[in-house]
Structures are given as structure tokens and as C-alpha cells.
């Protein structure tokens, strides 16, 4: 099992529409939202490219917004952690 751990930007939440769209992806087994982190549990990964889009909604205006992280790792072997950062939100 693979976990995608998305730390949300300060002042943002994931929209319910975004959750619905993620749940329709066949390899997505489960989605958890805890505080400001979204956990997406995947059945497995293969060599095919996958794209996941999270729509965020700003609920609080925050100045000097800091980058947030996206971590991808194997549930059973978290040592092979991959980390990326994002700082902007598209329209």
C-alpha cells in the first residue's frame, strides 16, 4: 500500500468535490483528512503515470504563506520517502 500525505497550505481546506473525484479513482482505497493533512491510501503503484488533483478552498486569509509538503511512501517501508513542496494554488 502506498500513502500520499498532503500537508495543506495554511488557511486552506480540501473541497468535498475534490474528495468525491479522488474516491472515483480505482487505485484509491481510502482518504483521511486529519487537521491540515490529507492522507490518500493507494492500492499500489505501477509504471503508469498517475495524476491526482486536489481542489483547495481558502477559508482564512494568511499572509506570508509558506510552502507545504507532499510525501509519498510505501506503508510497509516508509524509509523510501519522496518529498515535494508546493506553494501556489491555481485558479
Buried (B, 14 or more C-beta within 10 A) or exposed (E): EBBBBBBBBBBBBBEEEBBEBBEEBEBBBEBEBEEBBBBBBBEEEEEEEEEBEBBBEEEEEEEEBEEBEBBBBBEEEEEEEEEEEEEEEEE
